[in-house]
Amino acid sequence: MPIHDVGYRRLENENNSSLFRWLAISRIGVQLAWKSKWVKRLMLSAWLPVTYWATGFFLVEKAIIAEQLRAMGEGGSFNQFSTLALTESITNRFWIFPGVNDLQEVLRTGDIPEIRNTVWRWMLMTFFRYPQAIIILFLVGFIAPSLISQDIRSRALLIYFSRPISRFEYIWGKLCVPSIFIILVTTLPALCLYIIALLMSPDISTLPQTWDIPVRIIIATFGLVLPTSAVALMLSSLTQETRFANFSWFAVWGLGHGTWLTIALATSLQMGRPLFDPAVMQSDIVTNWSAISLYNSLGSLQSYIFGFETFAESWRGIISLFGITAFSMTILYRRISSPM
């Protein structure tokens, strides 16, 4: 009798569907990324701005409720008592932010539901565009550069494709790794802020007034996740050294935005105005060159999704992101296929 039975054996574990093979790649990538102390610190830092923006929602709702009560008591309207003070405050403090003109126009109308919806959208747009964008820059820079470069260096790609895994499943599994972390630092905090704002509102009628905001948050996340993840993985696939991919990631952001700032600075000096003056930022040359900055392109897309820019104003950034994503995915697929 043989000591060991070396013939065929029945599979005792469950056989997973082929539709979810990419989950194994994503799960291992997330587990490896989570071991980094810097990733954990960045994840914690990404949730700190929530307290600041939650305070802003609290003050906005408090001001709206107070003005409503005052208008009811004195027989006036919201427009009479609060529009001038709020408009001057926004003009003096937030003139540099996009969408301020739309915000001022809505405040002058005195329409409470429209004011609430617009102010909430504007605050969430700034939340996406400023603190979370900086967090994503460093978070993806720590996570994505090693995802494919290490597989190329260690020849792990040959092991992957010796299994019944297609190139698309491999790429999708890798794309999901930075996407999951981006969702954790953008979508979830933004939805939490929306829920906090609902809890601070006076009654349930606020929900139908702002039902479109969660939809905008999800669409804005999709528009943020796909280009950034595609560019990061493309850079990771172009080299076997993680540090080169890491440097390239920060160089793409830094050089693009730095070039645009140089053009804006030269334009401001020529016009004799401050750098971030609206006349400088809205000039033709600064607007035409804004698409070379990945940060500006993402900002234009988010402003369009949240309703503070028209397509005619943001088409350069949208087309730039579409082209960057298509180019990155093409190079990524070719690099994955080359070892085969």
Secondary structure by P-SEA (a helix, b strand, c coil): cccccccccccccccccccccaaaaaaaaaaaaaccaaaaaaaaaaacaaaaaaaaaaaaaaaaaaaaaaaaaaccccccccaaaaaaaaaaccccccaaaaaaaaaaaccaaaaaaaaaaaaaaaaaccaaaaaaaaaaaaccccccaaaaaaccccccccccccaaaaaaaaaaaaaaaaaaacaaaaaaaaaaaaaacccccccccccaaaaaaaaaaaaacaaaaaaaaaaaaacccaaaaaaaaaaaaaaaaaaaaaaaaaaaaaaccccccccccccaaaaaaccccaaaaaaaaaaaaaccccccccaaaaaaaaaaaaaaaaaaaaaaaccc
